[in-house]
C-alpha cells in the first residue's frame, strides 16, 4: 500500500518540480538578457561616441597642422573637421545598424 500513494503523489511532484525548474530557467534567462542588454547598451553608447569623436578630432588636428604649415585662403581645419565628423557619423551609423540587425536576428530565433 505504501507504493500506491507514492505513485499517485510522484507524478504531481514531478510536474510541479518541472514547472518550478522551467520558471526558474526563464527567470534566470530574463535576468541574464537584461544584464547583457544594459551592458551592451552602455558599450554601444561608448562605441558610437568614440567613433564620432576620434575622426572629428583627427580631422581638426590635421587641418590645424596643414593651416599652420601651409597657409592658404581656405581653412583646412574647418574642412577636415567637417569631413571627420561625417566619417565618424557614417561609422557610428554602421555600428548601430549592425547591432540592430543582430538584435532583430536574435529576436526571431528566440521569439
C-alpha positions as CSV (number, residue, x, y, z in Angstrom):
1,X,0.0,0.0,0.0
2,X,2.9,2.4,0.6
3,X,3.8,2.1,-3.1
4,X,0.4,3.3,-4.3
5,X,0.4,6.7,-2.5
6,X,3.9,7.4,-3.7
7,X,3.0,6.6,-7.3
8,X,-0.1,8.9,-7.0
9,X,2.0,11.8,-5.5
10,X,5.1,11.4,-7.5
11,X,3.7,12.5,-10.9
12,X,2.2,15.6,-9.3
13,X,5.6,16.4,-7.6
14,X,7.5,15.8,-10.9
15,X,5.1,18.1,-12.8
16,X,5.3,20.7,-10.1
17,X,9.1,20.3,-10.0
18,X,9.3,20.6,-13.7
19,X,7.2,23.8,-13.7
20,X,9.4,25.3,-11.0
21,X,12.5,24.4,-13.0
22,X,11.1,25.9,-16.1
23,X,10.0,29.1,-14.3
24,X,13.5,29.4,-12.7
25,X,15.2,28.9,-16.0
26,X,13.0,31.6,-17.6
27,X,13.7,34.0,-14.8
28,X,17.5,33.4,-15.0
29,X,17.4,33.8,-18.8
30,X,15.5,37.1,-18.4
31,X,17.9,38.4,-15.8
32,X,20.9,37.4,-17.9
33,X,19.4,39.0,-21.0
34,X,18.6,42.2,-19.1
35,X,22.1,42.5,-17.8
36,X,23.5,41.8,-21.3
37,X,21.2,44.5,-22.7
38,X,22.3,47.1,-20.2
39,X,26.0,46.4,-20.7
40,X,25.7,46.2,-24.5
41,X,23.7,49.4,-24.5
42,X,26.4,51.2,-22.5
43,X,29.1,49.8,-24.7
44,X,27.2,50.8,-27.8
45,X,26.9,54.4,-26.5
46,X,30.7,54.5,-25.8
47,X,31.4,53.0,-29.2
48,X,29.2,55.5,-31.0
49,X,30.7,58.4,-29.1
50,X,34.3,57.4,-29.8
51,X,33.6,56.5,-33.4
52,X,32.3,60.1,-34.0
53,X,34.8,61.9,-31.7
54,X,38.0,60.3,-32.9
55,X,37.7,61.1,-36.6
56,X,36.4,64.6,-35.9
57,X,39.4,65.4,-33.6
58,X,41.9,63.8,-36.0
59,X,40.4,65.8,-38.9
60,X,40.6,69.0,-36.9
61,X,44.2,68.2,-35.8
62,X,45.3,67.5,-39.4
63,X,43.6,70.7,-40.5
64,X,45.3,72.8,-37.9
65,X,48.7,71.3,-38.9
66,X,48.0,72.0,-42.6
67,X,46.9,75.6,-41.9
68,X,49.9,76.2,-39.8
69,X,52.5,74.8,-42.2
70,X,50.8,75.6,-45.5
71,X,48.7,78.8,-45.0
72,X,46.2,79.5,-47.8
73,X,43.0,81.2,-48.5
74,X,40.9,78.2,-47.4
75,X,40.5,76.8,-43.8
76,X,41.7,73.2,-43.9
77,X,40.8,73.0,-40.2
78,X,37.1,73.6,-40.8
79,X,37.0,71.4,-44.0
80,X,38.8,68.4,-42.4
81,X,36.7,68.8,-39.2
82,X,33.5,68.5,-41.2
83,X,34.9,65.6,-43.2
84,X,36.0,63.9,-39.9
85,X,32.6,64.5,-38.4
86,X,30.8,63.0,-41.5
87,X,33.1,59.9,-41.5
88,X,32.5,59.5,-37.7
89,X,28.7,59.7,-38.2
90,X,28.9,57.2,-41.0
91,X,31.0,54.9,-38.8
92,X,28.5,55.2,-35.9
93,X,25.6,54.5,-38.2
94,X,27.3,51.4,-39.5
95,X,27.8,50.0,-35.9
96,X,24.3,50.9,-34.8
97,X,22.8,49.2,-38.0
98,X,24.9,46.1,-37.3
99,X,23.7,45.9,-33.7
100,X,20.1,46.4,-34.9
101,X,20.4,43.5,-37.3
102,X,21.9,41.3,-34.6
103,X,19.1,42.2,-32.1
104,X,16.3,41.5,-34.7
105,X,18.0,38.3,-35.8
106,X,18.2,37.1,-32.2
107,X,14.6,38.1,-31.5
108,X,13.4,36.0,-34.5
109,X,15.4,32.9,-33.3
110,X,14.1,33.0,-29.7
111,X,10.6,34.5,-30.2
